[in-house]
Amino acid sequence: MDAPLYLRARVEGHLGRLLDEGPFLHSLTDALGSPLNVLLPQAITDNVARFRSVYRSHRLTGRVYFAHKANRSSALVRRLADEDPVTVGIDVASLEELRHALGGGFTGDRVLATGPKDPEFLWLAARVGATVSLDSMGELELLAGLVRGHDLPRVAVLVRLSGFEEGAGQGATATRLLSRRSRFGVPVRDAGELWQALERHKDAIEVTGIAYHLDTTDVAEKVRALEQCVLLMDQCHGRGLTPRAIDVGGGFGVGYVADAGEWENWTTALGEAVLGTRPPLTWRGHGYGLRNEGGTLRGAAALYPAHRRSAGPGYLDELLSATGPALGRPLSTLLLEHLHDLHIEPGRSLVDQCGLTLARVAEVRPLDAGHGPHLVRVAMNAGDMSLEEHGVLVDPVLLSRAPASESGPHSEPAGVHLVGNLCLEADLITRRLVHLPRLPRVGDLLAFANTAGYAMDFRAHHAQRQPGARTVAVERTGGAWRWCPDEDYWPITHPEGPPE
């Protein structure tokens, strides 16, 4: 029998301590049902502190904007609203996210409006004094018209750029800048036209900075873009515009798998399984983008790099420490020398270790007349916990309902297929064979760690009238874990303690 191919979760801090409280987590699902999302508001303040420590080490100023789309939680928003208003804000990408942020305690001057924008979204953002990140010339014209038409004060804007192409820059500062295409932002090649439009609308808008977001984990690509933004800021100042900040967006990443060796072993084994040199690792031979063409492995694995050498605050530090290829200076030094603020928009990385999703085991049965792996059905569907949809592969933590016996068939490591509660062949919690320390029993819990970033509610739905996951916030106070519904959490202490 081949050795189990584990992809054990990286768990730290509050999340690690919570996972040690099996009886408490069972009591929550007994009361509130399966699936259940559990959030740790305390953990998000720890992550803010880690990002701010990187700012301090590089002697930089600017704001950490939480990308709200990563999680719809009220508890997380309210906890962040209680942080330092000078250094912590929120990035909202819809009218309803803006309303939620304002209702959660954020004042308009701490809000950054991003994403596709309709007139209603822009009107409210302008009305409350939010900063608007403009994605196109059309948005600029629309916003300027709203400001004038409704006699609003000038609106602070960031202009979002994209398409950092070869040959950007001039003369001694010319450099090769290559980035993948994006549907967001004004291409750098149109910067001259953009500056003219901004000058034309100076009565309605105030340019406070330049922004970009690259959908990549490649540090070198982001280094080139940030350096070019420093040069473009000089162009703005030369035209009488006064931007002060560069916003580098998000994409700092999260490490989901604890052990690099386990990740390397699994991805190697996937290639071997696709080529047929070892038994399949997935349901019906799914290759995650890899394919066998006449004995040659083709394609690319569509997987998130679940083990990261550098992620979150560490990734930001790596970016700022890197040297720009054109100017030959560390990026943090360039920002300091030009007196620029640095804004970031972490989503996934700011809610790292901030939550988990619980699912009760509903059925365990063997496949193929008792041969091969078991099928484990959980009281949840793939939309309730969508790590798989984002290409994130990580094992759940098995929480026993009762102590496992020391011997017998349930005590040995087991490979299982995890399936959901919809009558659809495609309702797979994960397409791969998941190895657990033992075969689960009906009534056990599977705890999917680190789901607060995009995996809890980004794709959740109510197909077949199956219940969606409730969400609770938990904190350890007075030596005990206490919980309340997510919408009832406030970062204040009552004499009687948080509600239960």
C-alpha positions in Angstrom: 0.0 0.0 0.0 1.3 3.4 -0.9 2.1 5.8 1.9 -0.6 8.4 2.6 -0.2 11.6 0.7 -1.1 14.2 3.3 -1.6 17.9 2.7 -2.0 18.9 6.4 -3.2 22.3 7.1 -1.1 25.1 8.5 -2.8 26.3 11.7 -1.4 28.8 14.1 -2.4 31.1 17.0 -6.0 31.4 17.9 -7.1 29.0 15.2 -4.7 26.3 16.4 -6.1 26.7 20.0 -9.6 26.6 18.8 -9.1 23.3 16.9 -7.9 21.8 20.2 -11.4 22.4 21.5 -13.3 19.5 19.8 -16.2 19.3 22.3 -16.8 23.0 22.0 -16.9 22.8 18.2 -19.2 19.8 18.3 -21.5 21.8 20.6 -21.7 24.6 18.2 -22.7 22.4 15.3 -25.2 20.5 17.5 -26.8 23.9 18.2 -26.5 25.7 14.9 -26.2 22.9 12.3 -23.8 21.8 9.6 -22.2 23.5 7.7 -21.0 26.2 10.1 -18.6 29.0 9.6 -16.6 30.0 12.7 -14.7 33.3 12.7 -11.9 34.6 15.0 -12.0 38.4 15.1 -9.0 38.6 17.4 -6.9 37.0 14.6 -7.5 39.8 12.1 -6.1 42.4 14.5 -3.0 40.2 14.8 -2.6 40.2 11.0 -3.0 44.0 10.9 -0.2 44.3 13.4 2.1 42.0 11.3 1.5 44.1 8.2 2.1 47.3 10.1 5.3 46.0 11.5 6.6 45.7 7.9 5.7 49.3 7.3 7.6 50.3 10.4 10.7 48.2 9.4 10.8 50.1 6.1 9.9 53.5 7.7 6.9 53.8 5.4 3.5 55.4 5.9 0.2 54.5 4.3 -3.0 52.5 4.8 -3.8 48.8 5.0 -7.3 48.5 3.3 -9.1 45.2 3.9 -10.5 43.8 0.7 -14.1 43.2 1.9 -14.9 40.9 -0.9 -12.8 38.2 0.8 -15.4 37.7 3.5 -18.9 39.2 4.1 -18.6 39.0 7.9 -19.9 41.8 10.1 -17.7 40.8 13.0 -14.5 41.2 11.0 -15.6 44.6 9.6 -16.5 45.9 13.1 -13.2 44.6 14.6 -11.2 46.4 11.9 -13.3 49.6 12.3 -12.0 49.7 15.9 -8.4 49.8 14.6 -6.3 52.9 14.1 -8.2 55.1 11.6 -5.0 56.5 10.2 -3.5 53.2 9.2 -6.5 50.8 8.6 -9.3 51.2 6.1 -11.6 49.0 4.0 -11.8 48.4 0.3 -15.3 47.9 -0.9 -16.2 46.7 -4.4 -20.0 47.2 -4.5 -22.8 49.4 -3.2 -23.8 46.8 -0.6 -20.3 46.4 0.6 -20.1 50.2 1.0 -23.3 50.2 3.0 -22.0 47.4 5.1 -18.7 49.1 5.9 -20.5 52.3 6.9 -22.9 50.4 9.1 -20.0 48.5 10.6 -18.3 51.6 12.0 -16.1 52.9 9.1 -16.3 56.6 8.3 -16.2 57.5 4.7 -12.7 58.9 4.7 -11.4 55.4 5.6 -13.2 53.7 2.6 -11.7 52.9 -0.7 -14.2 52.2 -3.5 -12.9 49.7 -6.1 -14.2 47.3 -8.6 -16.9 47.9 -11.3 -19.0 51.0 -10.3 -22.5 52.0 -11.2 -23.9 55.5 -10.6 -25.5 54.6 -7.3 -22.2 53.2 -6.0 -20.3 56.3 -7.1 -22.9 58.7 -5.7 -22.8 57.2 -2.3 -19.0 57.0 -2.3 -18.7 60.6 -3.2 -21.4 61.6 -0.7 -19.7 60.0 2.3 -16.2 61.2 1.3 -14.7 57.9 0.2 -11.7 57.6 -2.0 -12.6 56.2 -5.4 -10.2 54.0 -7.3 -11.0 54.8 -11.0 -10.7 51.9 -13.5 -11.4 53.7 -16.7 -11.9 57.0 -18.5 -15.6 56.3 -18.4 -15.7 56.1 -14.7 -13.8 59.4 -14.4 -16.3 61.1 -16.6 -19.3 59.6 -14.7 -17.9 60.6 -11.3 -17.0 64.1 -12.4 -20.6 64.5 -13.7 -22.1 63.3 -10.5 -20.0 65.6 -8.4 -21.0 68.6 -10.5 -24.6 67.6 -10.9 -25.2 67.1 -7.2 -22.9 70.0 -6.0 -20.7 67.6 -4.1 -17.2 68.4 -2.7 -14.2 67.3 -4.7 -13.7 63.6 -4.5 -10.3 62.0 -3.7 -9.4 59.5 -6.4 -6.7 56.9 -7.1 -6.2 56.2 -10.8 -5.7 52.5 -11.5 -3.2 51.6 -14.2 -2.6 48.3 -16.0 -0.7 47.0 -19.0 2.9 47.7 -17.8 4.4 47.0 -21.2 7.9 46.8 -22.6 9.5 50.1 -23.3 7.6 52.1 -20.6 9.7 55.0 -19.3 12.0 57.3 -21.3 15.7 57.8 -21.8 17.9 56.6 -18.9 14.8 55.4 -17.1 13.6 53.1 -19.9 13.1 49.6 -18.7 11.4 46.4 -19.8 8.0 46.2 -18.0 6.0 43.1 -18.8 2.7 42.3 -17.1 -0.3 40.2 -18.1 -3.4 42.0 -19.4 -6.1 43.0 -17.1 -9.7 44.2 -17.7 -9.2 46.7 -14.8 -7.4 49.9 -15.0 -6.2 52.4 -17.7 -3.3 51.0 -19.8 0.0 52.8 -19.2 0.3 53.6 -22.9 -2.8 55.9 -22.4 -1.3 57.7 -19.4 -0.9 61.0 -21.3 -4.6 61.0 -22.2 -5.5 60.2 -18.6 -3.4 63.0 -17.2 -5.2 65.4 -19.5 -8.6 64.2 -18.4 -7.6 64.6 -14.7 -6.5 68.1 -15.4 -9.8 68.9 -17.1 -11.8 67.6 -14.1 -9.7 69.2 -11.3 -12.7 71.1 -10.1 -14.5 67.8 -9.3 -11.8 65.4 -8.3 -8.5 65.4 -6.5 -5.8 62.9 -7.6 -4.3 61.4 -4.4 -2.5 58.5 -5.9 -1.8 55.8 -8.5 -3.0 52.2 -8.1 -2.6 48.9 -9.7 -3.3 45.3 -9.0 -1.6 42.4 -10.8 -3.2 39.0 -10.8 0.1 37.1 -10.2 2.3 35.8 -7.4 5.5 36.8 -9.4 7.4 39.3 -7.3 9.6 40.4 -10.2 6.5 41.5 -12.2 5.2 43.5 -9.2 8.6 45.1 -8.7 8.6 46.4 -12.3 5.1 47.7 -11.9 5.8 49.5 -8.6 9.0 51.1 -9.9 7.2 52.3 -13.0 4.5 53.8 -10.8 7.2 55.9 -9.1 8.2 57.2 -12.5 4.6 57.9 -13.4 4.1 59.8 -10.2 6.9 62.1 -11.3 5.0 62.7 -14.6 1.9 63.7 -12.6 3.7 66.2 -10.5 5.3 67.6 -13.6 1.8 68.4 -14.8 0.7 70.1 -11.6 -1.2 67.1 -10.2 -0.4 66.2 -6.6 -0.7 62.5 -6.0 0.8 61.3 -2.7 0.3 57.5 -2.6 0.9 54.4 -4.6 -1.6 51.5 -4.0 -0.2 48.1 -5.0 -3.4 46.2 -4.4 -3.4 42.8 -2.9 -2.2 39.3 -3.9 0.1 38.8 -0.9 -1.0 35.2 -0.6 -1.5 32.6 2.2 0.3 29.4 3.0 -2.3 26.8 3.5 -0.2 23.6 3.8 2.2 23.3 6.7 4.9 21.2 5.2 6.7 22.0 1.9 7.7 18.3 1.5 4.0 17.2 1.5 3.1 19.7 -1.1 6.0 18.7 -3.4 5.3 15.0 -2.9 1.6 15.5 -3.8 2.2 17.6 -6.9 4.8 15.1 -8.1 2.5 12.2 -7.5 -0.3 14.0 -9.4 1.9 14.1 -12.5 2.7 10.5 -12.1 -1.0 9.6 -11.7 -1.9 11.5 -14.9 0.8 9.6 -16.8 -0.5 6.3 -15.4 2.6 5.3 -13.5 0.8 5.2 -10.2 -2.8 4.8 -9.1 -5.2 7.7 -9.6 -5.2 10.4 -7.0 -8.4 12.1 -8.0 -12.1 11.4 -8.8 -12.4 9.9 -12.3 -8.8 10.8 -13.1 -9.2 14.5 -12.9 -5.8 16.2 -13.7 -6.3 19.7 -12.4 -5.2 21.0 -15.8 -2.6 18.3 -16.5 -3.1 15.7 -19.2 -1.4 12.7 -20.8 -0.6 13.1 -24.4 1.0 9.9 -25.7 3.0 9.4 -22.5 4.1 13.1 -22.2 2.7 15.3 -19.4 1.1 18.4 -20.9 -0.7 21.4 -19.6 -0.2 23.3 -16.3 -1.7 22.5 -12.9 -4.4 25.0 -12.1 -3.6 25.0 -8.4 -2.9 27.7 -5.8 0.6 27.3 -4.4 -0.7 25.9 -1.1 2.7 26.0 0.5 4.3 29.4 0.2 7.9 30.3 1.1 6.8 33.9 1.4 3.3 35.0 2.0 1.3 37.8 3.6 3.4 40.4 5.5 6.5 38.4 4.5 5.7 38.8 0.8 5.2 42.6 1.3 8.6 42.8 2.9 10.1 40.9 0.0 8.5 43.2 -2.5 9.7 46.4 -0.7 13.2 45.0 -0.2 13.6 44.2 -3.9 15.7 46.5 -6.2 14.0 48.1 -9.2 15.6 47.1 -12.5 15.5 50.6 -14.0 16.6 52.8 -11.1 18.7 50.3 -9.2 17.2 51.2 -5.8 15.3 49.2 -3.3 11.6 50.0 -3.7 11.1 51.1 -0.1 14.0 53.5 -0.6 12.4 54.9 -3.7 9.1 55.4 -1.8 10.9 57.2 1.1 13.0 59.4 -1.2 9.9 60.6 -3.0 7.8 60.9 0.2 5.1 58.6 -1.2 2.6 56.8 1.0 2.1 53.1 0.3 -1.4 51.6 0.3 -2.2 47.9 0.1 -5.5 46.0 -0.2 -5.0 42.5 1.3 -8.0 40.2 1.4 -7.0 36.6 1.7 -3.8 37.4 3.6 -5.5 39.7 6.1 -8.0 37.0 7.1 -5.3 34.3 7.3 -6.0 32.0 10.3 -9.2 33.9 11.0 -11.7 31.1 10.5 -12.7 27.6 9.7 -15.7 25.8 8.3 -17.2 22.8 10.1 -19.1 19.9 8.3 -20.6 16.9 10.0 -20.0 13.5 8.5 -23.3 12.1 7.3 -22.4 8.9 5.6 -19.4 6.6 5.2 -19.5 3.8 2.7 -17.0 1.8 0.7 -16.7 2.1 -3.1 -16.4 -0.8 -5.5 -17.7 -3.6 -3.2 -15.3 -2.8 -0.4 -12.2 -2.3 -2.5 -10.4 1.0 -2.7 -11.2 4.2 -0.9 -14.4 5.1 1.0 -16.9 7.7 0.0 -17.6 10.2 2.8 -20.6 12.4 2.5 -20.7 15.5 4.6 -23.6 17.8 5.5 -22.4 20.6 3.2 -22.0 21.2 -0.5 -19.1 22.5 -2.6 -20.5 26.0 -2.6 -20.4 26.2 1.2 -16.6 25.7 1.3 -15.0 26.6 -2.0 -11.3 26.1 -1.4 -11.4 23.6 -4.3 -12.9 26.2 -6.6 -9.9 28.5 -5.9 -7.4 25.7 -6.6 -6.5 25.4 -2.9 -5.8 21.8 -1.8 -5.5 21.2 1.9 -6.7 18.4 4.3 -9.5 19.0 6.8 -8.9 18.3 10.5 -10.8 15.3 11.8 -12.6 16.0 15.1 -14.0 12.8 16.6 -17.4 12.7 18.2 -16.1 10.1 20.6 -12.6 8.9 21.3 -11.3 6.6 18.5 -10.5 3.1 19.4 -6.8 2.2 19.5 -7.2 -0.7 17.0 -9.4 -1.9 14.2 -10.3 -0.7 10.8 -11.0 2.9 11.9 -7.6 3.4 13.4 -5.5 3.2 10.3 -4.8 6.1 7.8 -7.5 6.2 5.2 -7.9 7.7 1.7 -11.4 9.0 1.2 -13.5 10.9 -1.4 -15.3 13.8 0.2 -18.7 14.5 -1.4 -21.5 17.0 -0.7 -25.2 16.9 0.0 -26.5 17.8 -3.4 -27.8 15.1 -5.8 -25.2 16.2 -8.4 -22.3 14.1 -9.6 -20.3 17.3 -9.6 -20.9 18.1 -5.9 -17.4 17.2 -4.8 -15.9 18.9 -1.8 -12.6 18.1 -3.3 -11.8 16.2 -6.5 -8.7 14.6 -5.0 -8.4 11.6 -2.7 -8.0 13.0 0.8 -5.9 11.1 3.3 -7.0 11.3 6.9 -5.4 9.7 10.0 -8.3 7.3 10.2 -11.6 6.6 8.6 -14.2 9.0 9.8 -17.4 7.9 11.5 -20.9 9.3 11.1 -21.2 12.2 13.5 -17.6 13.2 13.4 -16.7 16.7 12.2 -14.4 17.7 9.5 -12.9 21.1 10.2 -11.6 22.9 7.0 -9.1 25.4 8.4 -8.4 28.8 7.1 -11.5 29.3 5.0 -12.1 33.0 5.9 -10.5 34.2 2.7 -13.0 33.6 -0.2 -13.9 30.1 0.8 -16.8 30.7 3.2 -19.3 32.7 1.2 -17.9 33.7 -2.1 -19.7 31.0 -3.9 -22.3 29.9 -1.3 -25.9 29.2 -2.6 -29.1 27.5 -1.5 -29.6 24.8 -4.2 -32.2 22.1 -3.4 -33.2 24.2 -0.4 -30.2 22.8 1.5 -29.4 25.1 4.5 -26.5 27.5 3.9 -23.8 27.9 6.5 -24.5 30.1 9.5 -21.6 32.2 10.7 -20.5 32.8 14.3 -17.7 34.8 15.8 -15.8 33.2 18.7 -13.4 34.7 21.3 -11.6 33.4 24.2 -12.4 35.5 27.2 -12.2 34.8 30.9 -10.6 31.5 30.3 -13.4 30.1 28.1 -14.5 30.2 24.5 -17.6 32.3 23.9 -19.6 32.7 20.7 -22.3 34.9 19.2 -23.9 35.2 15.7 -21.6 37.0 13.3 -24.1 39.9 13.0 -24.3 40.3 16.8 -20.6 40.8 17.3 -19.3 44.2 18.5 -15.7 44.9 19.6 -16.9 46.2 23.0 -17.1 44.4 26.3 -20.2 44.3 28.4 -20.1 43.6 32.1 -21.8 40.2 31.5 -19.5 39.3 28.7 -20.3 38.6 25.0 -23.8 37.2 24.3 -24.1 33.4 23.8 
